[in-house]
Structure formats: C-alpha cells, structure tokens
C-alpha cells in the first residue's frame, strides 16, 4: 500500500496540521529543541499519571518510536509537535490503522487499552476522524509470527 492509497496516512498529516494550529506552533521543531515549558505549564494527570502535554515525533507514522529511540541522533533531531496525552493517543491510533510500523503498540506504555480507546473516541469526535471500533485488532508488538 502506497502513501497515496493509505487514507490513514493522509488523515494523520491532516491531524498533525490541525495540532500545529491548536498549539500555536508555526512548524514542527527538532525534538531536542521543542520545550513544552515554552508553550504550557505541564502537569501530571490523575487518571493516567502521564504528562498532560507531550512531544510527538511526526515520522512515527513511518518508523516505530521504539525503533527510532535506538537512533539517538535521529531521535533528538526528529521533527516533533506538542500534543496532549489524549491527542497523542489519537495520533497513535492513526499509526495503528495505517499499518506502516511494527511495533505499533507503544502507547500501551502510557495508558491501558480501555483508556486509549476512550481518548481515541473523544479525539475522533473533536477532529472529525472516523472511529473504527475494532482498531485494536491491528495492534502489533513485533512478536507475532
């Protein structure tokens, strides 16, 4: 499946553009230069114990964050945007549906599947993205044979 025929990649980049505007960012910045403190006062969430505001590498649509992290220079310089934890879950939902990376289940480090799904439903409504009820069937850890 090419980028042009993968509707989820197209939707992913449309959402990224909306998120740039939402967070008053002119453009994505290298991960190591993007400081949340320059945009928001960050805090831990009671429900998930994760940070409200996070950074997301845009190229994770093409390379798993788990793999990207092993390339320190690429990770540090990778173009990134600010997202809320809920928005981060939406982006990773789109990555799961695009089926472009393995593993694609990294959000489970931050949230359980029920919370991820709850956030996805909320964010799909906000960003007018199709919700696919069985999306979690497309999760891959890389251990499947």
N, C-alpha and C positions, 0 to 999 in steps of 0.2 A: 504494500500500500504506500503510495507516494504522499508527500505533504499535501499536494493539491487535492487528492481524493480522500484525505483523512479530515473529516469535518471537525473532529475534536481538537486537532492542532490549530485549525483556523479559529475555533471558539476560544481556545487557550490564549492566543495572541490578542484577540478582541478583549478578553477579560483583563489581560495584562495592561493594555492601553487604558481601559477604564480605571484600573487600580492606580496607575500613574497619576491620573487626574484626581482621583479620590484622595490621594495622599499628598497632593500638591507637589509632585515631583515632575520636573521638566523632562527628565530622561533617566533611564536606569544608570546606576553607578557601580563601579567595581565593589565587590563585597567588602573588601578591607577599607574602603573609603566611605561606605554608606553607614552613617552613625544614626541610629534611631533617636538618640538624645537630641539631635538637631531638628527633629520633627515632632517628637512626642515625649512626654514623661511616661516611661514604661512601668508596668506593674505586673505582678503575678495574678493569675486568675484563680479564684477559689474552686471552680468546677474541675479544672484540669491541672492546676498547679503549673501550667505553662505561662510563658510571657504573652501579654496581650498583643504587643507589636513584635514582629519578627522580620527577618530578611529572607527573601526567596530568590534563588538563582534561576534566571529565566531559562537557561539552557537545560534545566532538568527535564524539559519535555523531550530532549534527545539523549541525555545521559543521566543515569540514576544518581541521585545525591550521594548514595552510599559509595558509588564508584568515583564520582567527582571529588569527594573528600580525600581520596587517596592521592590525588594530584594537587599537592599543597599550593603551588604557584597558580594553577588554573582555578582552584577554589577561591583563592584570595582575590584574583583579578576578574573573576566571572561577573558579568553584569547582573545586577540584583535590584530588587524593588522592596519597598516596605509593604507589609501586609499585616492584617490582624490574624490571630490564630484561626479564626473562622474562615477568612479569605484564603489562608494558606491551605486549609482543608479543601476548599473548592478547587484551587489550582491542582492539587494532587489528585483529586477526583478526576479532573480532566486528563491528567497524565495517565491515570489508570485506564480510562476509556480509550485514550489514543493508542495504547498498547505499543509504545515506542521504546520503553525501557524495562529492564529486568535487573534488579528487583524494582518493584513499584509500590511497595507497601511500607515505606519509611515513615509515613505519618503515624503508624501504629506505635512508634516510639513515644510520641507525644500524647496521643489520645486513643481510647479504645474504639472499636469499630462502631458501637452504638452512638458515641459522641461524634465521631467523624461523620456518620450518616446524618445525624441531627443537624450539624453545622452545614453539611452539603445541601440539605433540603432548604434551609434558611437562605443560604447564599444563592442557590439556583433561582429562588424567587426574586431576590434582590437584583441579581444581574441578568435575569431573564434567560437562564440557561436551562436546557432540557434536563429533567431529572430522570435517570434510568434506575428503576427500583432494584435491579439485580446487579448493579455496578460492581459490587464487592466480589462477584464471581470472577472478575477479571484481575483480581489482585494476584501478584506473583512474587514469591520470595527469592526465586532463583534456584530453589531446591527441588522444583517439580521436574519429574522425568517423564 
